[in-house]
Amino acid sequence: MAHGQVHTLPAGALSAVHGLSRLREPHGGKILAVYRRDGALGARYRGVPLHRRAPFYKKAGRVFLFNGAFLVWNLVSAALSPWREKTFLGAGRYDGLFTQFLYALTALGIARWGRKRVIYVRVFGASVFLCCAVALWQIAGGNPLGLYPNGWRFADAGTLYSGMYLGTVGNTLILGSVLSLAVPVLVYTAVKKRGYDLLLLLPAAMALYVLYRSECSSAWVALPGSCALMLPKLARGRRRRYILAAEGALALTVLLAVYFYPGQSGTLYEASRLLHGEADASFGSHRVEIWREVCALIAQRPVFGGGPGTAAARLHIEFTRFVPETGRTLGTYVTNAHNEYLGYAMNLGWPGLALYLGMVGVTFFRPRENGESAAWLWGAAAYWMQAFFALGLVVSAPLLWLAWGLVPAPEERSGGHEHCSGKDHA
């Protein structure tokens, strides 16, 4: 599928309303405009208001410090890369130095000068509804946006063409990242706000069905996994101990069930074999083979990596599969780590990955989260878990960084007042 045929509504709608709603500020101040645009995403981030707070250099929080160090390391990795000329935009997926700076500065700008508003969740829900409505139409046999060429349909995936494509996003691996982030945000907000916000459960339910039909196994790991992380974080005292005990018992039960799984094919069979110490290269849609190759590339440049966005210049794996039903041989060309964390290690070296994980850690292990902060943190946690199997491309990654910035941003109360959910705002 050509990237030109893929349109992304969720990121564009969420960022557009952020800009339009901040053009008028009761406190006055200037407008910080951060623009992000490329052929696949076509999204624009604008309108993060400046508030009267201490500037970065007077109150640099841990998020800011890790983020700044991450950007500096991107510069160092790019400067020392043998593929230096490819690092600015990237070797083929527009995920190079320029994009990494846009991601990080977007999150920092929102965290420092933005404010959480429930309207962002509502618009996010509307865009997810539209995306999933298109996906359901495609599942039913339609082709509303011309995503499938040559008269093909969604049902022809794996027989007439490689991969699987749905919705306004396209590749179902990327769609899984978007919906994994969206479902917790929508469900948590609906349950907490109630009233008309209960309507957010509709796009959340549609997203779950689309994830089921798209066979996105990683999302079904990320969603319950993020619940296991967030429920103890939101609870306190005896209730937290009960939740941790219940989760421990449930995890042990699941591990035993998978270990003794009697099937001979499918995701559960592959997980069972892995628990038995058997790692066939074809497991996980050949992810094991891909990860082995990626680890070999990491070992070649473990400190500085190949440079931002250079994975496509270094990783070249091709898979072919004969389809008896059609007599055709389908091919897949891999230029992505299929694991965002290994991808950072390959591009930036182990120090770059450590700084990225440091940003994740200081964001997640903040003081007790509640309200809208918990909603966005839950969504980010689901994305971080799904990232173990995901692509991390410019179609889905901006949504993570938007959520990342909204987690520490103060909440707006009625009357234009702010409520800070934690001490470390940037």
N, C-alpha and C positions, 0 to 999 in steps of 0.2 A: 504494500500500500504506500502510495506517495504521501509524504508529509503535507504536501499542499492540499490534499483532500481531507485533512483532519482539522477539525475546529474545536477549540477548547472553550467552553462557556464558563465553568466554575471559577477559574482564576480570574478571568476577565471581568465577570460580573461582580465578584467580591471586591476586587481592587477598584473598579469603577465607582461603586457606591461609596467606598472609603474616600475617594477623592471628592465626589460631588457633595457629600455631606459635610465636608470640612472647609468649604470655601468661605463660610461665614462663621466666625468664632466670637463668642461673647467676651472673651478675654483679650481680643485683638491679637497682635503678633504677626509674624511673617509666616509664609507658607513654604515648607520644604518640599520640593517636587522631585520625586525619584522615578525615573522612567525606565520601563523594561519592555523591550519589543523585539520579537524575532519572527521568522516566517511560520514556525510551528505554533507558537503561543499567541502572538498578536495581542498581548496584554499590556496594560499601562498602570503603573503605580504612581499615584499623585495625591497631593493634598494631605500630608501629615503635618498637623499644626504645631507650631513652636509655642510652648508654654513657659511661664516664668519660673524656671527651675535652675539649679546650679548646672553649669555646663559640664561636659564630659571630664575635662581635665581637673575639675574641682571635686567631682564625685563619680569616680570611675568604678562601677560595680564589677563583679566577677564576670558577668555575661559580656560586658564590654571588653574586659581585659582578655578573655579567651578569644573573643571574636577578633579583636585587633591582632593578637598573636597569630591567629589562623590566617588572616589576610597577609601579614608579613611573611609567613612561611610560604604562602602561595607565590609571593614575589620572589623569594629565595629559590624555590623549586623551579620557577619559570626561568630565572636568570641562569641557573646551572644545568638546564635541560639540554640534551643533545638535539632535541626537536624544538628549539627555542622559537623558531618562526611560526610554529603551530600552536603555541600556548596561549596566545591572546584570545582568539576566538574558539580554539579547540580544533582537533584534527578531523572532525566530521559531524559532531553532534552539538556544536555551539555551547559546550560546557567548559570553556577555557577560563582564563584569568579574568576577563571582563565580566563574564557571567557570575563567577564566584564573588566578585566584588559587589555586583548588583544584589545578589542574594543576601550577603552579610550586611550591607549597608541598609537594605530595606528592613531587615529584622531590627537592626540597631535604631534606625529612625523611628520606627513604630514603637519600639520598647521605650525609647526615651521621650518622645514627643507626642505619641499617639494616645488614644483612649479607647477602651473597649466599649462597644455599643451593641445592643441586642439586634439592631438593624442589620449588622454585618452577618449574623447567623441566619436571619430571615432571608436575606438576599442569597446567601450561600445555599440555603435550602431550596429556594426557587430555581437556582441554576442547576442544582443536583436533580431536581424534579424534571427539568427540561432535558438534561443529559440522559436520565434513565428512561424518560418517555420515548426519546429517539431510539435508545437501546431496545426497549420492548417492541417497538415497531419493527426494528431490524430482526429481532428474534422471531417475530411472527411472519417473517418472509419479505418485509419491505426493504427499500433502499432509499430512505428519504433524503439523504445528503449526498448520494452518489459515492458512498464510501467504498463500495464493492464494484470494481470495473468488470467489463466483459460479461455482464449479465449474471455475475456470481451473487450468492447470498450468504448470510451468516452460516446457514446449515452446511455450506460447502467447505467450511474450514477444515483443514487437515486432509482433504481429498483433492480439491482443485487448487488450493493455495495453502502456503505455510502460514502458521500463526493463527491468531484469532483476534477479530476487531469488532468493537461495539461502541455505540454512543457517539458523543461529540468529541471524544478523546481519541479513539482508535484502538491501538494495541491494548489488549485486555490486561497485560501486566502493568501498564501505566494507569489504566482505568482502576485497577485494584488499589493502587497507591492513593488515588484521589478519593475513592469511596471509603477506603479504610480510615482516612482522616475525617471524612464527612460524617459517617454514621455516629461515632461517639459525640461529636459536637452537637449534632441535631438532636439526638436522643436525650442527652444530659440537659440541654436547654429546654426541651419540651417538658421534661419531668419537673424541672425546677421552676420554670416560669408559669406553666399551665396556661389556662385561658386559651386564647387563639393560637398561642405557640404550640399547643398540642398538635396542630396541623403539621408541624415539622416531622412528626412520626410518619407521615405519608411518604415523603421522599426518602426517609431512612429505610422504610420497609421496601420501597422500590429498589433502593441500592442493594439491600441484602439479597433480593431475588435476582438482580442482575449479576451480582457476584456469584451466586449459585449457578446460574446458567452459563456464565463465562468460565467456569471451572478454575477460578482463581484460588488455588489451595492456600497460597500465602496469606490471603486476607482472612481465611478461617483459622489461621494461627495467630494473626495480629490482633483480631478483635477480642477473642477471649483472653489472649495474653495481656492486652492492655487493661482489661478488666481486672485481671489478677494483680497488676501493678498498682492500679489506681484505687481500688476499693480499700486496701489497708491504709493508703495515704490519706484518704478522706475520712476514715474512722479514727476513733480515739479510745484509749482505755481498754476496758474489758471487751467491747465490741471489736476492736482491732485485733485483739488476741484470738477471739473466736473466728474471725475471718481468716487470719493467717493459718490457724489450725485446720479449718475447713479446706482452704486452698492446698495445704500440704497433703491432706488425705486424698483430695481429688486428684492432685498431680501424681501421687503414687499409684492411684487406681488407673489413671490414664496410661502411665508408663507400663504398668503390668499388662494392660489390655493390648497395647501396641506391641509389646515384646512377644506376647503369645498369639498375635494375630494369625489366623489360619489361612488367610487368602494368599493367592499366588500372583497378584498383580495390583497395580494402583498405588496411590500415595501411601496408604497405610502399610502396604506390603513393603515398600521401599524403606519407610521409617522403621519397620520391624527389623529388616535386614541390617540397617545401620546400627540399631541397638545391639545386634548380635555381632557387630564388628565387621560386617561385610559392606563394602562401599563400591558398588559397580559404577563404572564411568557413566552409564546411561541414566542413573538415578536422577530424579528431579529434572526431567526433560534435559538431560545431559549437563546439569549444573555441576555435578561432581567433576566431570572432565574439564569444564570451563574453569572451575575454581582451582584445580590443579595447575592449569596453565597460567592462571593469574598469579598464583603463589610463586611459580617459577620466575615470572617477570618481576615480582616484588623482590625476590632474592637477588636479582641482578642490580637493582638500585634501591636498597632498603632504607636509606636515609633521606634522600631528596626526591625519590621517585622519578618518573619520566617527565613530570611537569603537568600543570593543570590542563585537562582536556586532551591528553595524548594517548588515551587508551586505544582509540581507533587506529592510531599509527603503530601500535605495538602488538595488539591482540588480533590474531587472524585465525579463526576456527570456522570450518565449514562442515555442516552435517547434511547428509542426504538420506532420503527415505523413499522406498518404492511403495506405491499405493496400488494394491492388487485390483481394487474396484475400478480404477480409471486407467491402469497401465502406465501411469506417469510417475516420474521420479521428482520429488519435491526437495528443494535445497534451502538451507538456512545458513546465513553468514553472520557470525558473531563477532562484534567489536565492542562488547560491553561486558563488564565483570559479572553482571547479574547478581550482584551483592554490593550495595552502596558502600559498605565499610571496606571491603576488599578493594573496591574501586578507588577510594581515597588513599588507601595504602599504596596502590599501584601508581597513582598519579603524584602523590605528595610524600610518599614514604611513611614509615611508621610514626615519626614525629607529627606529621600532618594529620594522620588518623587520630593520634592521641589528643591533639588540640580539638578536633571535631568532637570526639567523645567527651572531652572536658566541657565543651559547650552544652552537650546533651545532659551531662551530669549536674552542672550548676543550675540548669533550667528545671530539671525534674526534682532535684532534692532541695527545692526552695521551702520556706516555711509553709505551713498548712494552706492549701489552696481551697477556695470556695467560689461560688458565683460563676461568672463567665470565665475566670482564669482557669478553673477546673475543667470547663468544657473544652477550651482550646488546648490545654495540656493533655487531656485525654486523647484528643484527636492526634496531637503530635506524637504521643506515646505509641498509638496504633501504627502511625506511619513509620516510626523508628523500628518497630518490630517487623513490619512488612518489608522494610528496607534490606533485611537479611537475604531477601530473594528477589529484590526489585531492580529496576534499571536506573532510577534516579535521573530522569531526563528533564529538559526544560519545560515539558508539558505539565509535570506534576510537582517538581521540586519547589517552584515558587510558592505554592500553597503551604508547604511545610514552613518556609521561612516567614510567610505572613503570620501563620499561627504561632511560630516561634517568637515573633515580635509582640504579638498580642498577649501572650502568657504573662509577662511581667508588667505590661502597660497598666496604668490605673483604670479603674472602672468609672464610668460616668454615672452619677446619680441624678435624680430629678433636680431641676433648678440649675444644672450646669456644674454642680460640685463634683469633685473627684474623690474616689476611694482607692487607696493604694493597697494591693493585695499582698505585698511583701516588701522587705526593706531594700532589696537589690533591684532597682528599676532598669539599670542598663549595665 
